[in-house]
Amino acid sequence: MSVSPRFPGTEPRDADLEPATGVVDHPTSPNHLEVDPSTALGDVADVSPAPSPVAETRDDEPPPPPPPKPAPAAALQALAQRGFGGLAPTERTELEDIKALKRLLQRFGRPQPTDTERKAEAVIRLLDQEVGDIDSWTDQPQFVQKALLGMMSALARHVQDEFDGSLPYVVSDALPGIFSRMTRYSRAERPGFVVGLSRQNDPEYGDSWLIDARHWFSLLEERTGPLEAEADDGTPESALAQLEDAIAEGVDDRKQLLGLVKVALEAGLSQSDRRLVAMLTPHQSLLKGALGLKTLKGALKDALRDEDDFEEAQDKGRPVPSEWPHFGMTLDKRAVIIGGDPRPAAMERIKDAFGFAEVQWEVADVRRANTIADRVRGGSIDVVLLLIRFINHRHQNVIKPACHEAGIPMIIVESGYGVDAVRRGIERIAD
């Protein structure tokens, strides 16, 4: 086992760090490198070509300077993304690197169990977003890069272990790409051996991958200082957190939502920030008619199209079989979908696939939830489909008692909103 890096100050102690080159991976990991046995302690064997004959020089002439080392591929790509007129990696200050790392840790928070599909999907979406910008890590010291790979690979392995082969489709589809990008980065940048990059390895710091993830998070937090120590009022991160809390509590007032979005943008958050777009995608209708949000609306439109394309592909790939045993719950029934903005194409696919007589889609408005509860008690609704990702507990508290009184099923759709997502929700309560 390698000695874990520590971050007590601004620079790593030599004795605590693995070499940046040499044996960087375990033989069982996907990015294992073959090296000469003589380099077993971490130094790469000398693979320089044989020296060419030296041209005759005068004794008083200084020797020619050695050729410059080529930059790592990821560093070159990161530089290209910033533009050659922008800030070069060598011009970044350590304080800027620490601030960037702190923002990353704030987005993730201290690793927590992912014991529901909703939690697993949220973690994987965040990992997919961060690893999609993995080349920006080249600005960080190598021991930080290793700790980031350690934390994120451990989080992904934790999700795999929690579901043990029954991963939500959104998660299982994203994981291979996440691991592939991290493995390519490890091969290019060589930050050190990370056990989580290979499925064959066991956790390194305890009996679960969650413990490993928390270990790496704590080490990274030592470099940035405690996340709670910084006053975040008035920052883009704090404004985004307020917006996230309001949505989680079920904000359905258009003026309130627009006000929170305006606060976040005035604090410096970009209208195309992926976290902002992901939060607002299910609630685009509340932004209708708002001025000054052209970029945000365009990003939301693209995100909605991507989600619709994904759900349609899922539905085509996994149709409901004709011998499906649960059609008794759906055929000729009147269904209502609650959560997020209506998606007409998905609604039609759900109606056709399950043989519903009627399907309506209601936004997640608490006042509308009370009306729906009255309709359930009145007998005009036979099945309720709750899109749990797009609603909060208040909707369940209103709808669930009404469904119980009327004796009709309340289907919890834990991820997605297409035919395949609804089918899995029905099977969960029917089996």
Secondary structure as GFF3:
##gff-version 3
##sequence-region A 1 431
A	DSSP	three_ten_helix	14	16	.	.	.	ID=ss1
A	DSSP	three_ten_helix	37	39	.	.	.	ID=ss2
A	DSSP	alpha_helix	73	82	.	.	.	ID=ss3
A	DSSP	three_ten_helix	89	91	.	.	.	ID=ss4
A	DSSP	alpha_helix	94	108	.	.	.	ID=ss5
A	DSSP	alpha_helix	117	131	.	.	.	ID=ss6
A	DSSP	three_ten_helix	134	139	.	.	.	ID=ss7
A	DSSP	alpha_helix	142	163	.	.	.	ID=ss8
A	DSSP	alpha_helix	169	189	.	.	.	ID=ss9
A	DSSP	three_ten_helix	195	197	.	.	.	ID=ss10
A	DSSP	alpha_helix	209	224	.	.	.	ID=ss11
A	DSSP	three_ten_helix	227	229	.	.	.	ID=ss12
A	DSSP	alpha_helix	236	248	.	.	.	ID=ss13
A	DSSP	alpha_helix	254	266	.	.	.	ID=ss14
A	DSSP	alpha_helix	274	280	.	.	.	ID=ss15
A	DSSP	three_ten_helix	281	287	.	.	.	ID=ss16
A	DSSP	alpha_helix	294	317	.	.	.	ID=ss17
A	DSSP	three_ten_helix	327	329	.	.	.	ID=ss18
A	DSSP	beta_strand	334	338	.	.	.	ID=ss19
A	DSSP	alpha_helix	344	354	.	.	.	ID=ss20
A	DSSP	beta_strand	358	362	.	.	.	ID=ss21
A	DSSP	alpha_helix	366	378	.	.	.	ID=ss22
A	DSSP	beta_strand	383	387	.	.	.	ID=ss23
A	DSSP	three_ten_helix	388	390	.	.	.	ID=ss24
A	DSSP	alpha_helix	393	406	.	.	.	ID=ss25
A	DSSP	beta_strand	410	413	.	.	.	ID=ss26
A	DSSP	alpha_helix	419	430	.	.	.	ID=ss27
###
